[in-house]
Amino acid sequence: MILYSATQPGLTALFGVLDALSPVSTHVSALVGIIGGIALGVLVIWLLVVLICKLKANVPSDGTPEFAPRLNPEQIRTELQRDHTATFDSDALLCSICEKLDFYKIFLDGIPETEEIPLDSLPSILKKSYQCNFCRLISFHVRRTWMLDKFPDFDLSGIQCRLFSMPCGCLRGPFYPPPKFRCFRLHVNMEGLPDFWAKYPTSRATAGSLSIYLMQEDAFKFGRPTDLHCRRMKNTVDIDLVKKWIKLCQDNHGDECHDVWRMGEGEDKILPEYVRLVDVVSMALVPAPSGCRYVALSYVWGAVSTEYRTTTDNITERSTPGGLNMTTFPETITDSILFTRQLGLRYLWIDALCIIQNCLQDKIAQIQSMDLVYGHSYLTIMAAGGASARDPLPGCRPRTRTLKQHIEVVQGLHLCVGPPRLQEALALSVWNTRCWTYQESALSRRRLYFTEQQVYFECRGDIFCEDIVAESKGHRLSNNFLRNSRGEYFPQVNPFGSYMWAVKECTRRNLTVESDVVDALTGVINALAIGFRLGDPARVFHCGMILTDLHCALLWQHDPHTPRTRRSLPDGVSLPLPSWAWAAWRGAVDYTSEHRYMGLVNGSGEPSVVETLVDSWYIVDHVGATVQLDVRRVSRIVSNPMTEEEKSAYSPPSGILDPMELILDVHRPLAPGTLIFRTTSSHFNIAIRRNEENGESSACLHHGLFDILSTSSPPIWVGTAVLPLDPTPPSSLEFIVLSRTSMSRVYDEQSLARYQECVFHAMAISQHEGLMQRVGLGIIHEVSWNASRPKPKVVFLR
């Protein structure tokens, strides 16, 4: 309309001339007006089309076409120079070091770590943050994550910052884009961090290097799609983005994410009829409808009033429409209900509402079904942003979170320091310290983590988050850096590896009621038994120990910083758990390789067993009956022809036990959990190793390395053990053989021949009235064991 009005005087003059020249001017004027109007309309439409195309080219959306236009490098540099001139006042804020850097070239071609660029000392960068945009990005990260406001006395003088780049990956397969168009992120390495951590141990979890990202609106300047660039976060979570994540998982991953444990049975699952769900539409507790899609919630209860929980007094009321009153619920629960509605789903599982909290029978039944509840959930909300149920889900509603994204313009480029990656964010959360939340995460096929920093989505095939553009239809060979920081690695490829990881993760976490430790792993135990087809979980596991791999399961070690203290018992229970089970003891437990015997801080992976040396295992079950266990055997592969060492190898006792051998005292029945097996035993002297291999001062450690010595004169160092330091063990201990392994540098190699697989896993034990208890573990050279004249023995281990 404005353009049309501007042409009115010209048209009026034209009409006047036509009136003077023709008697039919009225018709001509009408015709010219129509033609002029049409031309003007075409012009306006053409201008709009050009404008839309220009906007699309300059601000790419998440749905970037398969091949983004690539600009000539000289054109790009000219464009950047124009941006620099337009934003001169703010972009001029660079220090003398940063202004020498060509950030365009760095983001285009990258800088390998071997050619990293020195920046400055960290204290100097912090001082320059008020005059340099790039130093301000680094300063923002350090002040926020290192919590310098709480620890102003930190000595940062020894930390030097160096810059290099890291590839972000490619979502579109290995052949696109060419290397020079790959996406890079800047990495600021903090040289001197190990010394800083040693000086301030509490900083290890928060003080680290940082990454700086290019914003998606600048991706076109490099001829790239917006893939794996940083995007601007909103005050609240974009529910459509979350729905897109879920759909990408469904479309791309198939059975891999349909169900972790029951592959190939379809998307919809059936829960037992005794499992209740919250109907977020009718606001009532209902029996789980067959095959329904539902959301599960994982959160920290904390010290919150118990009034909102379901009990025998209010279960009837809550089972009627409108019976759930949201005004009485803490914010984590109300936000979960609101978010489930926003997703367009109807059902939600929350333990405090769906389990009758004062009914022991109901609690036992529900705890035994945790593998089903979390394993079948369509999505699990992880409330990892709060310390109790009273905290909101950050970003679910306005004003429930503070954005942690900081953007600066540097040489015409928008650069961002954003929230941490998923693994780092979880390490800072209270949620990640609670034992019950471990299995809730491990068992879930799709996890949506609400953290203080942002929302992350994780499934078995991918990771998404709010601040990085990573949504793609997926390519079989695609990769992206987000997948390097997973929140959960369960299950693994074999049953013992999965079990070992679960035990290590669970025991390092906290429990309000410490006797709940086995219950808190019940869901994982059930899932392992079903997923790996091990059999009935009640027969496959005892006191948290996996019996099918008992020869490996017995090789757990206390965390050396944890005192050897018995775990407290549940109310009304007087019989302690057996000493051979990790669940009997407080604190973290490790399953590590035999390198632990070279130094307490050494050892990763899992213990190695190359030959099982116990033929038959038995256990006293919960009703007092002695049953034989089905333990997997491992046979040693010998040479052909056999070596001299193999010809003179240790020969373990074999065969099943006679029924009379299974009885210790006819007048004293064996307690449930007593492990019975036949092996050989022998006594050795021990001496604490007082050198750097114990890793730290004895004040920090509750377990230490001990030399195992022969009883001959002079004594020979025949092996190494890890034993408790308090109380001090006796100078001589009895050991029993469990299995064969391979390890060197843990015995006197000058006195004892070193050959393949020449050492045994041996358990140090104490004995009282025929019953034995675990004291510690060690490894002993085979020749020394044979020379000690070991005696066959039926072991009653309790």
Residue pairs with C-beta under 8 A, 6 or more apart in sequence:
3 40
3 43
3 44
4 37
4 40
7 36
7 40
11 32
11 33
11 36
14 32
15 25
15 29
15 32
18 25
18 28
18 29
18 32
19 25
19 29
22 28
57 69
57 220
58 217
58 220
59 217
59 220
60 68
60 216
60 217
60 219
60 220
60 225
60 226
61 226
62 226
62 231
62 469
62 471
64 225
64 226
64 227
65 225
66 172
66 176
67 176
68 219
68 220
68 223
68 224
68 225
69 220
69 223
70 181
70 223
71 79
71 220
71 221
71 222
71 223
73 108
76 104
76 221
76 222
76 223
77 104
79 221
80 104
80 221
80 411
80 412
80 413
81 412
83 412
84 91
84 411
84 412
87 409
87 412
90 133
90 409
91 133
91 409
91 410
91 411
91 412
93 131
93 132
93 133
94 132
94 133
94 134
94 410
94 411
95 120
95 128
95 131
95 132
95 134
95 135
97 119
97 120
98 119
98 132
98 133
98 134
98 135
98 410
101 117
101 134
101 163
102 411
103 410
103 411
103 413
103 415
104 221
104 411
104 412
104 413
106 163
106 165
106 184
106 186
107 165
107 184
107 186
107 214
107 222
107 413
108 180
108 222
109 180
110 165
110 167
110 182
110 184
111 117
111 163
111 164
111 165
112 164
112 165
113 164
113 166
113 187
113 189
115 164
116 162
116 163
116 164
116 189
117 162
117 163
117 164
118 160
118 161
118 162
118 163
119 125
119 138
119 160
119 161
119 162
119 163
119 188
120 128
120 135
120 160
120 161
121 156
121 157
121 159
121 160
121 161
122 142
122 156
122 159
122 160
122 161
122 190
123 156
123 157
123 159
125 135
125 138
125 139
125 161
126 135
126 139
126 142
126 143
126 156
128 135
129 135
129 136
129 138
129 139
129 140
130 136
133 408
133 409
133 410
134 408
134 410
134 415
136 406
136 408
137 212
137 406
137 408
137 410
137 415
137 416
137 417
138 161
138 188
138 210
138 417
140 406
140 417
141 210
141 406
141 417
142 148
142 210
143 149
144 404
145 206
145 207
145 208
145 210
145 420
146 154
146 203
146 206
146 207
147 206
148 154
151 200
151 203
154 196
154 200
154 203
155 199
156 196
158 192
158 195
158 196
159 190
159 191
159 192
159 193
159 196
160 190
160 191
160 192
161 188
161 189
161 190
161 191
162 188
162 189
162 191
163 186
163 187
163 188
163 189
164 186
164 187
164 189
165 184
165 185
165 186
165 187
166 184
166 185
166 186
166 187
166 211
166 481
167 182
167 183
167 184
167 481
168 182
168 183
168 184
168 185
168 228
168 229
168 480
168 481
169 183
169 228
169 478
169 479
169 480
169 481
170 176
170 177
170 182
170 183
170 227
170 228
170 478
170 479
170 480
171 227
171 228
171 470
171 472
171 474
171 475
171 478
171 480
172 225
172 227
172 472
172 475
172 478
173 475
173 476
173 477
173 478
174 477
177 224
177 225
181 222
181 223
181 224
183 214
183 219
183 224
183 227
183 228
183 229
184 214
185 211
185 212
185 213
185 214
185 481
186 211
186 212
186 213
186 415
187 209
187 210
187 211
187 212
188 209
188 210
188 211
188 212
189 209
190 196
190 207
190 208
190 209
193 207
193 208
193 209
196 203
196 207
197 203
197 204
197 207
200 207
205 427
205 428
206 428
208 424
210 417
211 417
212 415
212 416
212 417
213 229
213 230
213 415
213 416
213 417
213 418
213 467
213 468
214 229
214 230
214 413
214 414
214 415
214 416
215 229
215 230
215 231
215 232
215 407
215 413
215 414
215 415
215 416
216 226
216 229
216 230
216 231
216 469
217 414
218 229
218 413
218 414
219 225
219 226
219 229
221 413
226 469
227 469
227 470
227 472
228 468
228 469
228 470
228 480
228 481
229 468
229 469
230 405
230 416
230 418
230 467
230 468
230 469
231 466
231 467
231 468
231 469
232 405
232 407
233 403
233 405
233 418
233 454
233 466
233 467
234 466
235 395
235 398
235 399
235 401
235 403
236 395
236 396
236 397
236 398
236 400
237 395
237 396
237 450
237 455
237 466
238 466
239 339
239 342
239 343
241 466
241 471
242 343
242 448
242 455
242 457
243 343
243 344
244 471
245 457
245 464
245 471
246 378
246 379
246 446
246 457
248 462
248 464
248 471
248 472
248 473
248 474
249 257
249 446
249 457
249 459
249 461
249 462
250 257
250 267
251 473
251 474
252 461
252 462
252 473
252 474
253 459
253 460
253 461
253 462
255 263
255 264
256 460
256 461
257 445
257 446
257 459
257 460
257 461
258 264
258 265
258 266
258 267
258 445
259 265
259 269
259 375
259 376
259 445
260 375
260 443
260 444
260 445
260 460
260 491
260 527
260 531
261 371
261 375
261 527
261 530
261 531
262 269
262 375
262 530
262 531
268 291
268 292
268 293
269 291
269 372
269 375
269 376
270 290
270 291
270 376
271 288
271 369
271 372
271 373
271 376
272 288
272 369
272 372
273 287
273 288
274 287
274 362
274 365
274 366
274 369
275 287
275 288
275 349
275 354
275 366
275 369
275 372
275 373
276 285
276 286
276 287
276 288
276 353
276 354
276 355
277 285
277 286
277 287
277 288
277 289
277 292
277 294
277 347
277 348
277 349
277 354
278 284
278 285
278 286
278 324
278 337
278 347
278 348
278 349
278 350
278 353
278 354
279 285
279 286
279 346
279 347
280 337
280 340
280 341
280 345
280 346
280 347
280 348
281 341
281 346
282 321
282 322
283 321
283 322
283 323
283 324
283 325
283 326
284 318
284 319
284 320
284 321
284 322
284 323
284 324
285 310
285 315
285 318
285 319
285 323
285 324
285 353
285 354
286 319
286 347
288 294
288 347
289 347
292 346
292 347
293 345
293 347
293 378
294 345
294 346
294 347
294 348
294 349
294 377
294 378
295 336
295 339
295 340
295 343
295 345
295 347
295 348
295 349
295 377
295 378
295 379
295 380
295 381
296 348
296 349
296 373
296 374
296 377
296 379
296 380
296 381
296 440
296 444
297 332
297 333
297 336
297 348
297 349
297 350
297 351
297 380
297 381
297 383
298 374
298 380
298 381
298 382
298 383
298 431
298 437
298 440
298 441
298 444
299 332
299 333
299 336
299 381
299 382
299 383
299 386
299 389
299 431
299 437
300 383
300 386
300 387
300 388
300 389
300 430
300 431
300 434
300 437
301 352
301 388
301 389
301 512
302 386
302 387
302 388
302 389
302 390
303 388
304 330
304 388
304 389
304 390
306 357
307 328
308 328
308 329
308 330
308 333
308 352
308 353
308 389
309 352
309 353
309 357
310 318
310 352
310 353
310 354
310 355
310 356
310 357
311 356
311 357
311 358
311 359
312 356
312 358
312 359
315 356
317 323
318 324
318 353
324 353
326 334
326 337
329 337
330 388
330 389
330 390
331 389
331 390
331 391
331 392
331 393
332 383
332 386
332 388
332 389
332 390
332 391
332 392
332 393
333 350
333 352
333 353
333 389
335 392
335 393
335 396
335 397
335 400
336 348
336 350
336 381
336 383
336 393
337 348
338 396
338 397
339 381
339 393
339 396
340 346
340 347
340 348
343 379
345 378
349 373
349 377
351 366
352 389
354 366
355 362
355 363
355 366
356 362
356 363
357 363
366 373
367 519
367 522
367 523
368 522
368 526
369 523
370 439
370 440
370 443
370 522
370 523
370 526
371 443
371 522
371 523
371 524
371 526
371 527
371 530
373 523
374 380
374 439
374 440
374 443
374 444
374 523
375 443
375 444
375 445
375 523
375 527
377 444
377 445
377 446
378 446
379 444
379 446
379 447
379 448
380 440
380 441
380 444
380 446
380 447
380 448
381 393
381 448
381 450
382 431
382 437
382 440
382 441
382 447
382 448
382 449
382 450
383 391
383 393
383 431
383 450
384 425
384 426
384 429
384 431
384 432
384 449
384 450
384 451
385 391
385 392
385 393
385 394
385 401
385 429
385 431
385 450
385 451
385 452
386 392
386 393
386 394
386 430
386 431
387 430
392 400
393 400
393 450
394 400
394 401
394 450
394 451
394 452
394 455
395 401
395 450
395 454
395 455
396 450
401 452
404 418
404 419
404 452
404 453
404 454
405 416
405 417
405 418
405 419
405 467
406 416
406 417
406 418
407 414
407 415
407 416
408 414
408 415
408 416
409 415
416 467
418 454
418 467
418 468
419 425
419 451
419 453
419 454
419 465
419 467
420 428
420 453
421 465
421 482
421 484
421 485
422 449
422 456
422 458
422 463
422 465
422 482
422 485
422 486
422 487
423 485
423 486
423 487
424 485
425 449
425 451
425 452
425 453
425 454
425 456
426 432
426 449
426 451
426 487
428 451
428 452
429 451
429 452
431 437
432 509
433 509
433 510
434 509
434 510
434 511
435 506
435 509
435 510
435 511
435 516
435 517
435 520
436 511
436 516
436 520
437 509
438 502
438 505
438 506
438 509
438 520
438 521
438 524
439 502
439 506
439 520
439 521
439 522
439 523
439 524
440 523
441 447
441 487
441 488
442 488
442 490
442 491
442 502
442 505
442 524
443 523
443 524
443 527
445 459
445 460
446 457
446 458
446 459
447 457
447 458
447 459
447 487
447 488
448 455
448 456
448 457
449 455
449 456
449 457
449 458
449 487
454 465
454 466
454 467
455 465
455 466
456 463
456 464
456 465
456 466
456 487
457 463
457 464
457 465
458 464
458 486
458 487
458 488
462 470
462 474
462 483
463 470
463 482
463 483
463 485
463 486
464 470
464 471
464 482
465 482
468 482
470 480
470 482
472 478
489 501
490 498
490 501
490 502
490 505
490 524
491 498
491 527
491 528
491 531
492 498
492 501
494 532
495 528
495 532
495 534
495 546
495 548
495 549
496 546
496 549
496 552
496 553
496 606
497 606
498 528
498 532
499 528
499 546
499 549
499 553
500 552
500 591
500 606
502 521
502 524
502 528
503 521
503 544
503 556
503 582
503 589
503 591
504 588
504 589
504 590
504 591
506 517
506 520
506 521
506 524
507 517
507 582
507 587
507 588
507 589
508 559
508 588
511 517
511 520
513 570
514 567
514 568
514 586
515 567
515 568
515 569
515 570
515 573
517 544
517 567
517 583
518 543
518 544
518 583
521 544
525 537
525 540
525 541
525 544
526 537
528 534
528 537
528 540
528 546
529 535
529 536
529 537
529 540
529 541
530 537
534 540
534 548
535 548
535 630
539 547
540 546
540 547
540 548
541 547
542 581
542 619
542 673
543 577
543 578
543 581
543 583
543 584
543 673
544 581
544 582
544 583
545 553
545 554
545 580
545 581
545 582
545 583
546 553
547 553
547 617
547 619
547 629
547 630
547 631
548 630
548 631
548 632
549 631
549 632
550 617
550 629
550 631
551 609
551 612
551 614
551 631
551 632
551 634
551 738
551 739
552 591
552 606
552 607
552 609
554 580
554 738
554 763
555 591
555 607
555 609
555 738
555 761
555 777
556 582
556 589
556 590
556 591
557 589
557 590
557 591
557 592
557 596
557 703
557 722
557 777
558 564
558 585
558 587
558 588
558 589
558 590
558 702
558 703
558 722
558 724
559 587
559 588
559 589
559 590
560 600
560 695
560 701
560 702
560 703
560 704
560 722
561 588
561 700
561 701
561 702
562 586
562 587
562 588
562 702
562 703
563 586
563 587
563 702
563 726
564 585
564 702
564 703
564 724
564 726
565 585
565 586
565 587
566 576
566 584
566 585
566 586
567 577
567 583
567 584
567 585
567 586
569 575
569 576
575 671
575 672
575 673
576 584
577 583
577 584
577 673
578 584
578 673
578 674
578 675
578 797
578 798
579 773
579 774
579 797
579 798
580 675
580 774
580 797
580 798
581 673
582 589
590 596
590 603
591 606
591 607
592 602
592 603
592 604
592 605
592 606
592 607
593 603
593 604
593 605
593 606
593 607
593 608
594 603
594 607
594 608
594 741
594 742
594 743
594 746
594 759
594 779
595 602
595 603
595 604
595 743
596 602
596 603
596 722
597 705
597 720
597 721
597 722
597 743
597 746
597 778
597 779
598 693
598 720
598 745
598 746
599 693
599 694
599 695
599 705
600 693
600 694
600 695
600 696
600 701
600 703
600 704
600 705
600 722
601 695
601 696
607 741
607 761
608 741
608 742
609 634
609 739
609 740
609 741
609 761
610 634
610 636
610 739
610 740
610 741
610 742
610 757
611 634
611 635
611 636
611 739
611 740
611 757
612 631
612 633
612 634
612 635
612 739
612 740
613 650
613 652
613 679
613 737
613 738
613 739
613 740
613 760
614 631
614 652
614 677
614 678
614 679
614 738
614 739
615 652
615 653
615 654
615 655
615 656
615 678
616 628
616 655
616 656
616 657
616 677
616 678
617 628
617 629
617 631
617 675
617 676
617 677
618 626
618 627
618 628
618 629
618 657
618 662
618 675
618 676
618 677
619 626
619 627
619 629
619 673
619 674
619 675
619 676
620 626
620 670
620 671
620 672
620 673
620 674
620 676
621 627
621 672
622 672
623 672
624 669
624 670
624 672
626 662
626 670
626 676
628 656
634 739
636 740
636 757
638 646
639 646
643 755
645 753
645 755
645 758
645 782
648 786
649 782
650 737
650 740
650 760
650 782
650 785
650 786
652 679
652 680
652 737
653 678
653 679
653 680
653 792
657 676
657 678
657 794
661 678
661 794
662 676
663 670
664 670
664 770
664 771
664 796
665 770
670 676
670 796
670 798
671 798
673 798
674 771
674 796
674 797
674 798
675 795
675 796
675 797
675 798
676 794
676 795
676 796
676 797
677 794
677 795
677 797
678 792
678 793
678 794
678 795
679 736
679 737
679 738
679 792
679 793
679 795
680 736
680 737
680 785
680 790
680 791
680 792
680 793
681 734
681 735
681 736
681 737
681 765
681 790
681 791
681 793
681 795
682 734
682 735
682 785
682 788
682 789
682 790
682 791
683 711
683 732
683 733
683 734
683 735
683 788
684 708
684 709
684 710
684 711
684 718
684 719
684 732
684 733
684 735
684 780
684 788
685 708
685 709
685 710
685 711
685 715
685 731
685 732
686 706
686 707
686 708
686 709
686 721
686 723
686 729
686 731
686 732
686 733
687 706
687 707
687 709
687 731
688 704
688 705
688 706
688 707
688 725
689 704
689 705
689 706
689 707
689 720
693 705
694 701
694 704
694 705
695 701
698 704
698 725
701 725
702 724
702 725
702 726
703 722
703 723
703 724
703 725
703 776
704 722
704 723
704 725
705 720
705 721
705 722
706 720
706 721
706 722
706 723
706 729
706 778
707 717
707 719
707 720
708 717
708 718
708 719
708 720
708 721
708 735
708 778
708 780
709 715
709 716
709 717
709 718
710 716
710 718
710 784
710 787
710 788
711 732
711 788
716 748
716 751
716 752
716 784
717 747
717 748
717 751
718 747
718 748
718 752
718 780
718 781
718 784
718 785
719 746
719 747
719 759
719 762
719 778
719 779
719 780
719 781
719 784
720 746
720 747
720 778
720 779
721 733
721 762
721 764
721 776
721 777
721 778
721 779
722 776
722 777
722 778
723 729
723 733
723 764
723 775
723 776
723 778
724 775
724 776
729 764
729 775
729 776
733 764
733 765
733 766
733 775
734 764
734 765
734 766
734 767
735 762
735 763
735 764
735 765
735 778
735 780
736 762
736 763
736 765
736 772
736 793
736 795
737 760
737 761
737 762
737 785
737 790
738 760
738 761
738 762
738 763
739 760
739 761
740 757
740 759
740 760
740 761
740 782
741 757
741 759
741 760
741 761
741 779
742 756
742 757
742 758
742 759
743 759
743 779
744 754
746 759
746 779
747 759
747 780
747 781
747 784
752 758
752 781
752 783
752 784
753 783
758 781
758 782
758 783
759 779
759 780
759 781
759 782
760 779
760 780
760 781
760 782
760 785
761 777
761 778
761 779
762 777
762 778
762 779
762 780
762 785
763 774
763 775
763 776
763 777
763 778
764 774
764 775
764 776
764 777
764 778
765 772
765 773
765 774
765 775
765 795
765 797
766 772
766 773
766 775
767 773
770 796
771 796
771 797
771 798
772 795
772 796
772 797
772 798
773 797
773 798
774 797
